[in-house]
Amino acid sequence: MSKPVIERHSIQNLLAGVCVVGEGCPVLALHGWGGEIQSFWPVAERLAPKGYQVHLLDLPGFGKSDLPPEPWAVADYMRFVLAYLDANKLERVSILGHSFGGRISLMLAAKHPERVNKMVLAASAGLRTQPTLRHRILQIGARIIRQLLETLRLYAWRDRLQERFNRRFASEDYLTAGPLRDTFVRVINEDLTPIARQIQAPTVLIWGDQDTETPLWQGRRLEELIPDAGLIVFQGTGHFAYQQHIGDYIRIVDHFLSSES
């Protein structure tokens, strides 16, 4: 497998990693949280020879892109993507999104339907999972104890409690988010259910039945919410089913994007 040729372009006053490969119908690929251009490169190098110009971005905070100047929400990432499309005179594109990239895709397709032709979303995030009753009780208890420790000015004990709670209950993405932690919290607390209902673009949803990060029920729910959507489930695979079944994924993408409907 070859390596992508990545350039850094200025987009909304941020330097961002960009890779464009192929000629033909424009396709934009948006990686998941913690990913980068390399996440979709195996797809791009297989798809480009079939008559597509594939645009790959390092989203702000990832890969070769600068950090956002402040904590961002999904809408901020959407505006960043729009700025890229405008700068490259891409009036209308089809979108491939994975996980966090799916969140951005959902909002872009809902808010700017004139810019999105079709979408293929793999393990798309965007639906908020409600915490269990036990987790909510623990959160409330931990919050009360933290407030009490702050009142007593026992800040070291407060921080130790928070660290233990995070280690026990926080996701790996949260724990490793570093300077993007506030952005991560803002993003995952957004429920895009109303957004999904507004989408006009024909959409294919790709899911692994063993996905624990965006469980299969979320794919089924998105299929119900998006007016013109179909769900394809890969058996025995998890959150990166599109990579694990890349041959099937490419055939699905090519057939869907090249069809008239």
C-alpha positions in Angstrom: 0.0 0.0 0.0 1.3 3.4 -0.9 1.4 6.4 1.5 -0.8 9.5 1.1 0.8 12.7 0.0 -0.3 15.2 2.6 -0.1 19.0 2.2 -1.0 21.6 4.8 -3.5 24.2 3.7 -4.9 27.2 5.6 -8.6 26.7 6.3 -10.4 29.2 8.6 -6.9 30.4 9.8 -5.9 26.9 10.8 -3.3 24.8 9.1 -4.9 21.5 8.2 -3.6 18.3 6.6 -5.1 17.7 3.2 -4.8 14.9 0.6 -6.5 14.8 -2.8 -6.3 11.7 -5.0 -7.9 10.8 -8.3 -10.1 12.6 -10.9 -13.8 12.4 -11.3 -16.8 12.7 -9.0 -15.8 14.5 -5.8 -16.0 12.5 -2.6 -15.1 13.9 0.8 -13.9 11.4 3.5 -14.2 12.4 7.2 -12.4 10.3 9.8 -13.4 9.3 13.3 -12.3 10.7 16.6 -8.6 10.0 17.1 -8.2 9.2 13.4 -6.5 11.0 10.6 -6.1 11.0 6.8 -4.5 7.6 7.0 -7.8 6.2 8.4 -9.4 6.5 5.0 -6.4 6.2 2.8 -6.9 2.5 2.0 -10.4 3.4 0.8 -9.2 6.4 -1.2 -6.5 4.6 -3.1 -9.0 1.8 -4.1 -11.8 4.2 -4.9 -9.9 6.8 -6.9 -9.1 4.6 -9.9 -12.9 3.9 -10.3 -13.5 7.5 -11.4 -13.6 9.5 -8.1 -11.6 12.5 -6.8 -11.3 11.7 -3.1 -10.6 14.5 -0.6 -9.2 13.5 2.7 -8.9 15.9 5.7 -7.2 15.9 9.0 -9.9 17.4 11.1 -8.7 20.1 13.6 -6.9 18.5 16.5 -5.9 15.4 14.6 -3.2 14.3 12.3 -1.3 17.2 10.8 -4.0 19.8 11.6 -3.8 22.5 14.2 -5.9 22.3 17.4 -9.2 24.3 17.4 -8.6 27.7 19.0 -11.2 27.0 21.6 -13.5 24.0 22.5 -15.5 23.2 19.4 -19.0 21.7 18.9 -20.1 19.7 15.9 -21.3 22.8 14.1 -17.8 24.3 14.3 -16.4 21.2 12.6 -19.1 21.4 10.0 -18.2 25.1 9.3 -14.6 24.0 8.9 -15.6 21.4 6.3 -17.7 24.0 4.5 -14.8 26.3 4.4 -12.7 23.6 2.7 -15.4 22.9 0.2 -15.7 26.6 -0.6 -12.0 27.1 -0.9 -11.7 24.2 -3.4 -14.9 25.2 -5.4 -16.6 22.0 -4.5 -20.3 22.9 -4.9 -21.6 19.4 -4.2 -19.9 16.3 -2.9 -20.7 12.8 -1.8 -19.5 12.0 1.7 -17.9 9.0 3.4 -17.9 9.4 7.2 -16.8 7.2 10.1 -17.9 7.6 13.7 -17.1 11.3 14.6 -16.9 12.0 10.9 -20.4 10.7 10.7 -21.6 13.3 13.2 -20.2 16.1 11.0 -21.7 14.5 7.9 -25.2 14.4 9.5 -25.1 18.0 10.4 -23.7 19.1 7.1 -26.3 17.2 5.1 -29.2 18.5 7.3 -28.1 22.2 7.4 -26.7 22.4 3.8 -28.5 19.9 1.7 -27.5 21.6 -1.5 -23.9 20.7 -0.8 -24.4 16.9 -0.3 -25.1 14.4 -3.0 -25.1 11.1 -1.2 -23.6 9.7 2.0 -22.1 6.4 3.2 -21.7 6.5 7.0 -19.8 3.8 8.8 -20.6 3.4 12.5 -21.8 7.0 12.6 -21.9 8.7 16.0 -24.6 11.2 16.7 -27.2 9.5 18.9 -26.7 10.0 22.6 -26.7 6.9 24.8 -28.5 7.5 28.0 -26.5 6.5 31.1 -27.8 3.6 33.2 -29.6 4.4 36.5 -26.6 3.1 38.4 -24.3 5.3 36.5 -26.5 8.4 37.1 -26.6 7.6 40.8 -22.8 7.3 40.9 -22.5 10.6 39.0 -24.8 12.5 41.4 -23.0 11.0 44.4 -19.5 11.9 43.1 -20.7 15.4 42.3 -22.0 15.9 45.8 -18.7 14.6 47.3 -16.7 16.9 45.0 -18.7 19.9 46.0 -18.2 19.1 49.7 -14.5 18.7 49.2 -14.3 22.0 47.4 -16.2 23.7 50.3 -13.7 22.2 52.7 -10.9 23.3 50.3 -9.6 19.8 50.1 -8.7 20.2 46.5 -6.1 17.4 46.3 -8.8 14.9 47.6 -11.3 16.4 45.1 -8.9 15.9 42.2 -8.0 12.4 43.4 -11.7 11.5 43.5 -12.3 12.8 40.0 -9.3 10.9 38.7 -10.6 7.6 40.2 -14.1 8.2 38.8 -12.6 8.9 35.3 -10.5 5.8 35.4 -13.5 3.7 36.3 -16.2 5.1 34.1 -14.8 7.4 31.4 -14.2 6.3 27.8 -10.8 5.7 26.4 -11.4 8.6 24.0 -12.1 11.0 26.9 -9.0 9.8 28.9 -6.7 10.3 25.9 -8.3 13.5 24.5 -5.7 15.8 26.1 -6.2 19.4 25.0 -9.3 18.2 23.1 -11.1 17.0 26.2 -13.5 20.0 26.4 -14.3 19.6 22.7 -14.9 15.9 23.2 -17.4 16.5 26.0 -19.2 19.1 23.9 -19.4 16.8 20.9 -20.6 13.7 22.7 -23.3 15.6 24.6 -25.0 16.7 21.3 -27.9 14.5 20.3 -28.4 14.7 16.6 -31.7 12.9 16.5 -33.6 16.0 15.2 -30.8 16.7 12.7 -31.1 13.2 11.3 -34.8 13.7 10.5 -33.9 16.7 8.3 -31.5 14.9 6.0 -32.5 14.7 2.3 -29.4 13.0 0.9 -29.8 9.2 0.1 -27.7 7.5 2.8 -26.2 4.1 3.2 -25.3 3.1 6.8 -22.5 0.5 7.4 -22.3 -1.2 10.7 -20.5 -4.0 12.5 -22.8 -6.2 14.6 -20.1 -6.3 17.4 -19.6 -2.6 17.6 -19.4 -1.5 21.3 -18.6 2.2 20.7 -21.6 3.0 18.5 -23.8 -0.1 19.1 -25.9 -1.5 16.3 -29.1 -0.1 17.8 -27.8 3.3 16.8 -27.5 2.2 13.2 -31.0 0.9 13.2 -32.3 4.1 14.8 -30.5 6.2 12.2 -32.1 4.1 9.5 -35.5 5.0 10.9 -34.7 8.7 11.4 -33.1 9.5 8.0 -35.9 9.5 5.4 -33.9 7.8 2.6 -31.5 5.4 4.4 -30.6 1.8 4.3 -28.5 -0.2 6.8 -25.9 -2.9 5.9 -24.6 -5.0 8.7 -21.2 -6.8 8.6 -21.3 -9.8 10.9 -18.5 -10.5 13.4 -17.0 -7.0 13.1 -16.8 -4.0 15.4 -16.4 -0.2 15.1 -14.0 -0.4 12.1 -16.1 -2.8 10.0 -15.4 -0.6 6.9 -11.7 -1.4 7.2 -12.1 -5.0 8.1 -14.4 -5.6 5.0 -12.8 -3.0 2.8 -13.4 -5.0 -0.5 -17.1 -5.2 0.2 -17.2 -1.6 1.5 -15.6 -0.3 -1.8 -18.1 -2.3 -3.9 -21.0 -0.9 -1.9 -19.7 2.7 -2.1 -18.9 2.5 -5.9 -22.3 0.9 -6.7 -24.2 3.4 -4.6 -22.4 6.6 -5.7 -22.5 5.6 -9.4 -26.2 4.7 -9.5 -28.7 7.2 -10.8 -31.1 7.1 -7.8 
